Amino acid sequence: MFFRSSDIMITSTCVVRHADNVRFDLTEIEAPYIVRHGRGAGFRVGREIRARYRSADVRLFYTTNAPTFSAVRRALIRALEQRGNPLPI
């Protein structure tokens, strides 16, 4: 287990979004990247992690909480590294 919260769980085999009970197999996640939303001028800046999954562009995670985003990002990096094919995000 790399990360667990009420929103998301990251293990050595998958990423699970709890809100919609969607499961992404780590072996099929390719080219993850970060998208920032908003400018921060009085608004909370949103951040998301997206990736290619089974030939579709998907949202793995989204939050406006910077510390949570950093923790999820680190957990995903560690899970992908353990898989043997590290992908920097």
N, C-alpha and C positions, 0 to 999 in steps of 0.2 A: 504494500500500500504506500503510494507516494503522497497522496493528498486526499482528504475527505472533508466535505462540508455538506450543508443542506442543499447546495446547488450542483456540486460536481464531485465525482470520485475518479481518481487516476490510479490505476494499478499497473502491474508489469505486463498486463495483457490488453487492457482496454481503458477507454475514457467513457464515463457514463454521466449524461446530463440528467439530473433527477427531475427537474420540472416537467419534462416531456418524456422521460424514461427512454431516451435514445442512447444506444450503445455503439461506440466506435471501436473496432478492433485495431490495436496499435500497428499490426502488420500492414494495414491498408491506409494508414495516414501518411500522406506525402506532402512535402513542401509547405509546412506550416508557416504562417506569417502573422504579423500584428497589424491591426487597423485601429487608429485613434479617431474618436468622434468628438466634435466640439472643439472650442478654442480655450476654454477655461476662464473666460472673462465673466465671472459671476455664475457660470454654469459648471456643473460637474463634468469633467472630461470622461467619456466612456472609452474603454479599451476592449478589444476583442481579439481572440486567437481564432484564425481561420485556417483551413487546410484543404487539400484535395483529398477526397475520400470516395473510392469507387467511381472515379472519373467525374465527380461532382464537387463544386466548391461549397464547403459547409462551415458553419460557425460551431466551433468546439466550446467556446466560453466567451461570456461578455459580463463586464462589471464596470461600475464607476468607482469602486473602491481600489485605490492604488496598491495598498499592501496585499490585499487578496489577489489581485491580478499578478503581482510579482511572485507570490507563493505558488499559484497555479502554473505560471510560466516555468518556474524552476522545476516543479514536479514533472511537467510534461517533458522538459529537456532530459531530466534524469531517467524517465521511463523510456524515452527514445534511445538514449545512450545504452541502457541495459539491453534493449532490443538488438543492439549491435550495429545500428545505422544512425549515428547521431545527426540530427538536423538542427542547425542553429536557428533560434527564433528570438 
